[in-house]
Amino acid sequence: MPTIALHMPMQRVTAGEPIIRRAYVSDVDQMAALINGYAAQGLMLPKTHAQLYNHIRDFVVADVDGTVVGTAGLKITWRDLAEIVSLTVAPEWQGRGLGRKLCEPLIEDARALGIATVFALTYQVQFFAKLGFEIVPRTTLSQKVWQDCQFCPKQDRCDETAMILKLNET
């Protein structure tokens, strides 16, 4: 399958090395397994197969020889606001820079779309801080941001940290 450019140079691929590419519908089973494995630990919201199919164009994956070892999506929530969602890296691939490599093309997509702010609700504060995100009170994000919160089991006792990255000023 051809890959859609993500504002990043072509990658030279060596067997066993991860590449970051747009997600394909054929990746959904593996994406769901990664995301829902972390969701079962209370670390993120689960995603159904239907949600992933409906939003497949929002996602990138880290692919190692046909195996999805990481995922991330960019969810546009308003004209000037987008969220990094479902950022996962398989445990055996953590600590190798894949999280950053998954987020960078999504941030560039947001910038190219003219989105002023990218945010994340996360437990991984140090990771997002290294990408330039800053902690903000959750209450500073608009109500539109909280559209997924109604489905979260931690709705009334959210313990995630809200972080934003300012991009284009609009």
C-alpha contacts under 8 A as a table, 3 or more apart, distances in Angstrom:
res1	aa1	res2	aa2	distance
3	T	21	R	6.48
3	T	22	R	6.42
4	I	21	R	7.51
4	I	22	R	6.36
5	A	8	M	6.77
6	L	21	R	7.59
6	L	22	R	7.62
6	L	105	P	5.79
6	L	106	L	7.85
6	L	108	E	7.91
6	L	109	D	7.10
7	H	105	P	6.58
7	H	108	E	6.85
7	H	109	D	7.33
8	M	105	P	6.91
11	Q	19	I	7.05
13	V	17	E	6.60
13	V	18	P	7.76
13	V	19	I	6.98
14	T	17	E	5.41
15	A	64	V	7.71
15	A	65	D	6.53
16	G	64	V	5.69
16	G	65	D	6.09
17	E	64	V	5.75
17	E	65	D	7.57
18	P	62	A	5.77
18	P	63	D	5.19
18	P	64	V	4.51
18	P	65	D	7.59
19	I	62	A	5.47
19	I	63	D	5.29
19	I	64	V	6.61
20	I	60	V	6.64
20	I	61	V	5.62
20	I	62	A	4.59
20	I	63	D	6.37
20	I	101	K	7.03
20	I	102	L	6.55
21	R	60	V	5.44
21	R	61	V	5.63
21	R	62	A	6.67
21	R	63	D	7.43
22	R	57	R	7.26
22	R	59	F	6.17
22	R	60	V	4.33
22	R	61	V	6.23
23	A	27	D	6.37
23	A	56	I	6.22
23	A	57	R	6.92
23	A	59	F	5.51
23	A	60	V	4.90
23	A	61	V	5.56
24	Y	27	D	5.32
24	Y	28	V	7.32
24	Y	56	I	6.88
25	V	28	V	5.57
25	V	53	Y	6.41
25	V	56	I	6.69
26	S	29	D	7.29
27	D	30	Q	5.54
27	D	31	M	6.04
27	D	68	V	7.04
28	V	31	M	4.94
28	V	32	A	5.91
28	V	49	H	6.60
28	V	52	L	6.44
28	V	53	Y	6.96
29	D	32	A	5.24
29	D	33	A	6.26
29	D	49	H	7.31
30	Q	33	A	5.09
30	Q	34	L	6.36
30	Q	67	T	7.69
30	Q	68	V	6.09
31	M	34	L	5.26
31	M	35	I	6.09
31	M	68	V	6.82
31	M	70	G	7.67
31	M	71	T	6.58
32	A	35	I	5.17
32	A	36	N	5.65
32	A	47	K	6.46
32	A	48	T	6.96
32	A	49	H	6.58
32	A	52	L	7.63
33	A	36	N	5.36
33	A	37	G	5.84
34	L	37	G	5.22
34	L	38	Y	6.62
34	L	69	V	7.81
34	L	70	G	7.49
34	L	71	T	7.94
34	L	88	T	6.74
34	L	89	V	7.71
34	L	90	A	6.89
35	I	38	Y	5.44
35	I	39	A	6.17
35	I	44	M	7.65
35	I	46	P	6.36
35	I	47	K	6.88
35	I	71	T	7.87
35	I	86	S	6.33
35	I	87	L	7.90
35	I	88	T	6.40
36	N	39	A	4.61
36	N	40	A	5.94
36	N	45	L	7.72
36	N	46	P	5.04
36	N	47	K	6.57
37	G	40	A	5.27
37	G	41	Q	6.85
38	Y	41	Q	5.16
38	Y	42	G	6.64
38	Y	43	L	5.47
38	Y	44	M	6.27
38	Y	88	T	7.79
39	A	42	G	4.95
39	A	43	L	5.29
39	A	44	M	4.68
39	A	45	L	5.36
39	A	46	P	5.08
40	A	43	L	7.46
40	A	46	P	7.70
41	Q	44	M	7.98
42	G	45	L	7.55
43	L	123	Y	7.46
44	M	86	S	7.00
45	L	86	S	7.63
45	L	152	C	6.61
47	K	51	Q	6.02
47	K	52	L	6.62
48	T	51	Q	5.14
48	T	52	L	6.39
49	H	52	L	5.12
49	H	53	Y	6.11
50	A	53	Y	5.12
50	A	54	N	5.98
51	Q	54	N	5.11
51	Q	55	H	6.17
52	L	55	H	5.17
52	L	56	I	5.44
53	Y	56	I	5.12
55	H	58	D	5.46
55	H	59	F	7.28
56	I	59	F	5.53
58	D	73	G	5.18
58	D	74	L	5.39
58	D	75	K	6.57
59	F	71	T	6.91
59	F	72	A	5.58
59	F	73	G	4.11
59	F	74	L	6.58
60	V	71	T	5.85
60	V	72	A	5.60
60	V	73	G	6.27
60	V	102	L	6.66
60	V	106	L	7.97
61	V	68	V	6.35
61	V	69	V	7.36
61	V	70	G	5.38
61	V	71	T	4.42
61	V	72	A	6.55
61	V	102	L	6.94
62	A	68	V	5.72
62	A	69	V	5.47
62	A	70	G	4.71
62	A	71	T	6.32
62	A	98	L	7.22
62	A	102	L	7.03
63	D	66	G	5.76
63	D	67	T	5.41
63	D	68	V	4.64
63	D	69	V	5.99
63	D	70	G	7.30
64	V	67	T	5.13
64	V	68	V	6.46
64	V	69	V	6.83
68	V	71	T	7.57
69	V	89	V	5.79
69	V	90	A	5.17
69	V	93	W	7.02
70	G	87	L	7.34
70	G	88	T	5.11
70	G	89	V	4.15
70	G	90	A	6.04
70	G	98	L	7.33
70	G	99	G	7.67
70	G	102	L	7.66
71	T	86	S	6.62
71	T	87	L	5.44
71	T	88	T	5.14
71	T	89	V	6.67
71	T	102	L	6.94
72	A	84	I	6.83
72	A	85	V	5.93
72	A	86	S	5.20
72	A	87	L	4.20
72	A	88	T	6.48
72	A	102	L	6.06
72	A	103	C	6.81
73	G	83	E	7.96
73	G	84	I	5.66
73	G	85	V	4.98
73	G	86	S	6.14
73	G	87	L	6.95
73	G	106	L	7.18
74	L	82	A	6.45
74	L	83	E	5.59
74	L	84	I	4.86
74	L	85	V	6.11
74	L	106	L	5.95
74	L	110	A	7.85
75	K	82	A	5.39
75	K	83	E	5.04
75	K	84	I	6.45
75	K	85	V	6.71
76	I	79	R	7.58
76	I	81	L	6.21
76	I	82	A	4.13
76	I	83	E	6.33
77	T	81	L	5.66
77	T	82	A	5.25
77	T	83	E	7.04
77	T	144	K	6.78
77	T	145	V	6.42
78	W	81	L	5.00
78	W	82	A	6.82
78	W	144	K	7.49
79	R	115	I	6.70
80	D	114	G	7.28
80	D	115	I	4.46
80	D	116	A	5.05
80	D	117	T	6.21
80	D	170	T	7.62
81	L	115	I	5.81
81	L	116	A	6.33
81	L	117	T	5.02
81	L	118	V	5.80
81	L	119	F	7.51
82	A	110	A	7.14
82	A	115	I	7.05
82	A	117	T	6.51
82	A	118	V	4.82
82	A	119	F	6.32
83	E	118	V	5.43
83	E	119	F	4.79
83	E	120	A	5.58
84	I	87	L	7.09
84	I	103	C	7.45
84	I	106	L	7.72
84	I	118	V	7.07
84	I	119	F	6.34
84	I	120	A	5.44
85	V	120	A	7.14
87	L	99	G	7.17
87	L	102	L	7.83
88	T	99	G	7.31
89	V	93	W	6.31
89	V	94	Q	5.98
89	V	98	L	6.98
89	V	99	G	6.60
90	A	93	W	5.40
90	A	94	Q	6.45
91	P	94	Q	5.34
93	W	96	R	6.31
93	W	98	L	7.52
94	Q	97	G	7.36
94	Q	98	L	7.11
94	Q	99	G	7.91
95	G	98	L	7.57
97	G	100	R	5.49
97	G	101	K	6.30
98	L	101	K	4.85
98	L	102	L	5.99
99	G	102	L	5.15
99	G	103	C	6.26
100	R	103	C	5.13
100	R	104	E	5.99
100	R	131	L	7.40
101	K	104	E	5.50
101	K	105	P	7.25
102	L	105	P	6.55
102	L	106	L	7.20
103	C	106	L	5.26
103	C	107	I	6.18
104	E	107	I	5.14
104	E	108	E	6.23
105	P	108	E	4.93
105	P	109	D	6.09
106	L	109	D	4.93
106	L	110	A	6.25
107	I	110	A	5.06
107	I	111	R	6.20
107	I	118	V	7.27
108	E	111	R	4.93
108	E	112	A	6.07
109	D	112	A	5.04
109	D	113	L	6.17
110	A	113	L	5.09
110	A	114	G	6.40
110	A	115	I	5.26
110	A	116	A	7.87
110	A	118	V	7.39
111	R	114	G	5.16
111	R	115	I	5.63
111	R	116	A	7.18
111	R	167	L	6.23
111	R	168	N	6.30
112	A	115	I	7.56
114	G	168	N	6.15
114	G	170	T	7.50
115	I	118	V	7.49
115	I	167	L	7.00
115	I	168	N	6.30
115	I	170	T	7.82
116	A	166	K	5.90
116	A	167	L	4.79
116	A	168	N	4.41
116	A	169	E	5.29
116	A	170	T	6.22
117	T	164	I	6.53
117	T	165	L	5.62
117	T	166	K	4.62
117	T	167	L	5.56
117	T	168	N	7.39
118	V	164	I	5.65
118	V	165	L	5.17
118	V	166	K	6.61
118	V	167	L	7.43
119	F	133	F	7.71
119	F	162	A	7.12
119	F	163	M	5.48
119	F	164	I	4.20
119	F	165	L	6.14
120	A	161	T	7.96
120	A	162	A	5.93
120	A	163	M	5.36
120	A	164	I	6.50
121	L	160	E	5.66
121	L	161	T	5.41
121	L	162	A	4.62
121	L	163	M	6.41
122	T	125	V	6.49
122	T	160	E	5.03
122	T	161	T	5.20
122	T	162	A	6.56
122	T	163	M	7.65
123	Y	159	D	8.00
123	Y	160	E	5.47
123	Y	161	T	6.23
124	Q	127	F	5.43
124	Q	128	F	6.53
125	V	128	F	5.39
125	V	129	A	6.03
125	V	161	T	7.06
125	V	163	M	7.85
126	Q	129	A	5.00
126	Q	130	K	6.28
127	F	130	K	5.37
127	F	131	L	6.86
128	F	131	L	5.05
128	F	132	G	6.61
128	F	133	F	5.41
128	F	134	E	7.88
128	F	163	M	7.57
129	A	132	G	5.04
129	A	133	F	4.76
129	A	134	E	6.14
130	K	133	F	7.24
132	G	165	L	6.19
133	F	163	M	5.66
133	F	164	I	4.96
133	F	165	L	4.43
133	F	166	K	7.81
134	E	163	M	5.07
134	E	164	I	5.33
134	E	165	L	6.44
135	I	161	T	6.97
135	I	162	A	5.81
135	I	163	M	4.29
135	I	164	I	6.55
136	V	140	T	6.97
136	V	161	T	7.88
136	V	162	A	5.62
136	V	163	M	5.55
136	V	164	I	6.92
137	P	140	T	5.60
137	P	141	L	7.74
137	P	161	T	7.97
137	P	162	A	6.36
138	R	141	L	5.78
138	R	161	T	7.31
138	R	162	A	5.31
139	T	142	S	7.38
141	L	145	V	6.32
142	S	145	V	5.53
142	S	146	W	7.45
143	Q	146	W	5.33
143	Q	147	Q	7.22
144	K	147	Q	5.65
145	V	148	D	7.58
146	W	149	C	5.07
146	W	150	Q	7.48
147	Q	150	Q	6.51
148	D	151	F	5.71
148	D	152	C	6.86
149	C	152	C	5.02
149	C	155	Q	5.63
150	Q	155	Q	6.32
151	F	155	Q	7.42
152	C	155	Q	5.18
154	K	157	R	5.15
154	K	158	C	5.15
154	K	159	D	7.80
155	Q	158	C	5.70
166	K	169	E	7.69
